[in-house]
Amino acid sequence: MKKKVAILFGGQSTEHEVSRVSAASVLKNIDTSKYDLFPIGITKQGEWFEYTGSVDKIENGEWEKDEFYKSPNGQSVLFNREVDVVFPVMHGLYGEDGTIQGLCKLVGIPCVGPGVLSSSVCMDKVYTKYVLEHFNIKQADYVIVNAHEYKNSKEDIIKEIENKLGYAVFIKPSNSGSSVGITKAHDRKELEAGLEEAMKYDRKILVEEALNAREIEVAVLGNDEPKAAVPGEIVPAKEFYDYEAKYENEASKLLIPANLNEADLEKIKSIAIEVYKALDCAGMSRVDFLVDKDTTEMYLNEVNTIPGFTSISMYPKLWGASGKEYSKLIDDLIELAINRNNA
């Protein structure tokens, strides 16, 4: 008997468009001989709809205008437990941060990917740092900026950043993804502008030292005995891998495997699995590192619990390079979700 799978896409985050493209890729690659599919789109206004129209219209955003195929019963599909498993192909807030995972837990439906706590901690860059410090995972030096405190003590906070980190620094909203709201500052003027930009997306800001580093990504798959795929390397088209460099600039390159010697490839895979377990991840996550260009020291950058699934995304590409084709990867993720729910 076919398993019934709800594919959630869209949502209210700044990564709504990326989510649609990822979901379209999943829908094009999933084995329909094994699964009955329930695509459920969530608009930027938070409306849920079951959608049975063209996958291409999901990808380009036209699905919301396709009234003939759209019915406002997306939530009821979940609450009536008509599905066996939920696959939330939703990046960023209101999808990757534990909210959807909590909903699935309430109604007792297996959900692909990490659970509530892991999802929420990994989504919050600051709390990811706090947790991993306990496990002695090497990370870049940082300063946390609270938006309210910044407005009242701007000069003191600027001086703290300059004294502790110097320049250049990266400025990141604590809860955001796909490099949305992230800037790099080389001086005080750029720092102030970057903080103001980041505060558009979050009240808690992470300011990190800018390492002279390469960006290495590791795809991890599994529950209690996770495995890591061959690591890949990002060669951004710009000074750093921002949203435009990730999704719009074809000059950005993905090197698979990463340009590391065999010992370092194995080492970074081992650290990725250690991070995955420390954060209680399950199903999947992409663990991103910064590797110092001079010393080859490895620094944890961030963990993505619902990594991109577009045709150019690292997570499926890394597993493809490791011998696991896209459709088999989807099979494994669905099975892992069901097993985790039954454990």
N, C-alpha and C positions, 0 to 999 in steps of 0.2 A: 504494500500500500504506500502511496506517495505521502511524504511529509508535507504539511502545509506551512509555508514560510512567509512571514510578513517582512517585506523589504521597506524599511523606513528611510525617507529621504527629505531633503530640504531643511526646514526648521528655521528658527528665529536668530541664528547666529550670523556673524559676518562671513562665515564660510558656506552659506546657503548654496551659492552657485557651484562650488567645488563638490559639495555633497551630491548635487544632482548628477554631475558628470560621473562621479564614483558609482552612484547607484545604477546609472545606465550601463556602466561597464559590468557590474555584477549581474544585472538582468540579461545582458547579452552573452555572458559566459557560464551562467549556472545551468546545470543539466536538468532540463525540464522533463526528462523521462523519470526523474527521481522526485521532483517537487512540484506541488501546486503553489503558484505564487500569488501573493496579495501585495502589490505595490501600494504603499500608503504615503502620500505626499503631505508635508506640513508646510503651509505658507509662512511667509515672513511675519504675518499677523497672528500666527499660532492656530490657524484653522486646519483641521485634519480631514483628508479626503482619501477614499479608496479610488485608485486610478487604474483603469484597464485599457488605456489607449496606447499609442505608439511610444516605444522606448525613446525614440529620437526626440519626441516632444518633451520628455523628462529632461533630456540632456540640454536642450536649447531653451527650456523654460516655458515653452508654449503649452505645457500640460494644463496650466491654470486657466487657460482660455478655452480649453477643449471640453465644454460643458456637456456634450453628448456622452462622453465617457466617464465623467467625474460624478461621484456620489458622496454626500457628506456623512459617511459612516465609517471613516477610518478608525476612530477610537472604539466604536462598537465591535469591530472585528477583533480587537484585542480583549476588550472587557467581556465579550461573550465567549472568549477562549476558543475561537474558531481556528486558531493557528497552533502549530506544534512548537514553533521557535520563531523568535524575532531577530532579524538581522538589521541593526540600526546603522545604516551607512550615512551617519550624520557626524560631521566634524565640528568641534568647538562647543560653545555653550548650548545648553538645552538639548544635548544629544550625546556628547562625549564626557560630560561632567558628572555623571551619576544620576541625572534626572530620569532619563528614559530607563536606565537600569533599575531604578527604584520602582518605577511604574510596573515594569515586567515582574519584579519580585512580588509586588503587592497582588498581582493577579495570577501568580504562579506559573509564568511562562518562561521557558529557557531563553536567554538572551545571549547572542554572540558577543564575545569580548569580556573584559574584566567586569567585576561586580561594582556595587555602589561605592564602597570606600576607596577601592583602587582607582576607579574612574575619576572620582572627585579629587583625590590627592594628586594624581598625575596631571589633571587639568590645571591645577594650581601650581605654577612654577616655584613659588616661594615654599609651599609646603612639601613639594617634591625635594627641595634642597634640605629642608629641616629633617625629613625622614632619612634621607640618604647620608646625611652627616653622621647619624648614629651608626651606620654600617661602614663608615670610613671610605666612602666612595669619593674619589677626587673630583672636585668641581672648581670652577672659576670663582675668584673672590667676588663678593657682592655687597650691595647696600640695599635695604628695603626702604621704600618711600611710601608713606601714607598720604593720600591726597589732602586730607583735612590738615594734617600736621604741616605739610608743605606750604599750604596757604598762610599758615600762622608763623612758620619759622623757615621761610625759603632760604635765606642767606646761610643759616646754620647748616641746613641739609646739603646745600650746594658745596659748602666747605668740607663737610664730612665726606662727600663723594670724592672731591678732589684730593683730600688728604689720604684717604684709604686706597683709592683706585687709580687716581691720576687720569690721563687721557691716553688712548681713546677708550670709550665705554659703549656698551650696548644698553639700550633702554627698552624694557619690555613690559607690556601689561601682564600681570601675573596670570590672569585667566583669559587667554586668547590663543589662537592657533593660526597656522599657515602664515606666520610672520606678520599678521595684521597688527598695526600699531607699533611695530618695532622700528627703531632708528639707531643709527650709530653717531656718536658725538665725538668730535675731535677737539672741542673747546667749550668754554662756558656758554657761549651763545647757542651753540647746537645742543648742549645739554638741556638748557632751559626750554628750548623749542621741543626737544624730544620728550621731556617730561610732560609738557602740556599736551602733546599728541597722544601719549600713552594713557593719560588720564581721561581721554575721550572714551576709552574702552574699559577701564577698571579703576577702582579707587586705591588699589595696591599695585605698586610699580617695583619691578626688579631692575636694578642697575648693576651690570656685570662688567668686570674688566674685559677688554677686547684682547683676546689671545691671538697671537700670530699662528693660526691653526688651520688645519684642513677639516672638512666636515665629513665624518664617516657615519653611516647608518647601518643598523643591524636589525633585521626582521626576526622576531622571536615568535614561536608558535607552540602552544601546548598548555596543559594545566599543571599538574604536579611534577611532570618530567618534561619541561620545555626544551625545545631545540632551537638553535640559531641557524639561519641561512648564511650563505657567503656574504660578508660585508660589502657594501657599496660606498662609493665616494661621490660627493657632490662637487662639481666645479662650476660655481655660479658665474653667470654672465656679468654680474655687477660686483660691487665691493663685498656684499654679503647676500645670502640667499633669502631675499625678501619675497613678498607675494608675487610681484611682477616677474622676478627671476624664476620662481617656482612654476608658474602656470602660464605665463604669457610670452616669455622671452626664450625662443628656441635655441639661443646660443648657449644656454646653460647645459652642462653635460653631466651624464651619470656614468661613472666608471664601475663596472662590475667584472671581476672583483676590485676592491679598493687597492690602490697602489701601496701595499704594505707587504713586508716579507711574511713568510708562512707563520713564523712564531708570533708576530704581532697580530695577524689575522685571527689566530686561535685565541690569543690573549683578549682581544676586544670582544670576541664572541663569548668568552667565559665571563667577562665583566658584565656584558649585556644580560646574560642569564642570571647573574647574581643580582643585578638591579631589578629585573623582572620579578624574581622571587621576593626580594625585600619589599617591593611595593604591592605584593599579593596579586600580581596580574594573572589573568587567565585567558585562554583562547588565543589572543594575539596582542602584540604591541610592537611598535617600532622604537628602538632605543637609539638615540642620536648622540654622537660623541664629537668632541673637538680634539684633534691630535696635533700637538705642538709641532710646527714644521722643523724646529731646531733640535728639540730633545726627544721627540716622539712620545712624550708623556700624554696619557689619555685622560680626558676630562669629560664627565657626563654633561651633556647639554640639556636634553629633555626627553620625555617619554610620551609617545602618542599612542593612546589606547584604541583609537579608531583611525588608523593611518589611511592615507589616500589610497583609493582603489581605481583611479583613472588608468587609462591605457599607458600613461607615462610615469605612473607612481612607483616609487621605490619598493614598497612592500611586496606587491605581486611580482615585480621584476626580479627581486632578490630571490624569491622562492622559485621562480621560473629558472633562474640560473643555477639553482641548487637541485633541479630535477623535478620540481613539483609544479605541474601546469595549473593554470588559473582555476579551471573547473574543479580539480582535485583539491585545491586550496580551500575553495568554498565548501566542498563536502566535509573536509576536516574541521573547519570552523563550526559548522552546524553540529557535527557529531560531538565536538568538544563542549559546546554549549549545553547539549542535552545531558552529556555525562556529568558535567559540573552541577547541573540542576538536580540530578538524581543522587549525587554523592552524599 
